[in-house]
Amino acid sequence: MSELKPGVYRHFKGNLYRLIAVARHSETLEEMVVYQALYGEGGWWVRPAAMWSEHVEKDGYSGPRFAWADENL
């Protein structure tokens, strides 16, 4: 599986999220990231690991969609 590790990441728009686990889709075996928003209602989400790790260029920003913040936050 991917080299992503559990801990806190910052989305390029500024909010913090806790990566809980990297799992596989039961039908396609695609790697998926299970994560929780660390703001608002703290919703739980999944997205493809490839999308989590991708490079983003938007509104003058160029960098990772999610950047490592800290495993202990």
N, C-alpha and C positions, 0 to 999 in steps of 0.2 A: 504494500500500500504506500501511499504518499508519505512524504517527509514532514507533513504538517504535524504540529504537536499541540496538545491541549494547552490552553492559556488564554490570555486576553489580547485581542487584536483591535487596532483602530481602523475603522472604515475610512476611505479617503475623504468622505464628507464630514468626518469628525467624531461620530458616535463610537462607543466601545461595545465589543461583543466578546463573549467567552466561547471559544471553540471547545466543545465537549468531546467530540469523537469524530473519527473518519470511519465511515461505514461503506458498504457496497449495496447498490441497488439490486434487489433480489432477481430481477429479470435480465437486466443488461450487464450487471457486474460493474457498472460505472461507479467510481469513487464519489461519495457524497460527504459533505461536511455537515455535522449536526452542531448547531450553535444557538446561543441565547443572547438576546439584546440585554445590555446592562443599563437600560434606561426605560422610562415609561412602565408598561406592564410587564416587561421582561419576557416577551414572547419567545417561543422556541421555533427554530427554522431549520430548513435543510436547503442546500444548494450544491450543484456539482463542484467538486474539488477544483476542477480546472478553472471554473469561473471565480472561485474564491482566490485562487493564486494568480489570476491574470493581471496583466499590465493595463492600466486605464489612462486614457488621454481625454480629459474633459474640462472645459472652462478654465484652461490654463494650467491644469494639474497634469502631471505626467509621473506615474509611479504605480505601486501595487494597489489593487483594490482593497486589500486588508494587509496592514503592516503589524508585525509583532509589537506588542506593548509591554506585557509582563505576565508571567505565569501566576503571580501571587496577588494580583489586583482583585 
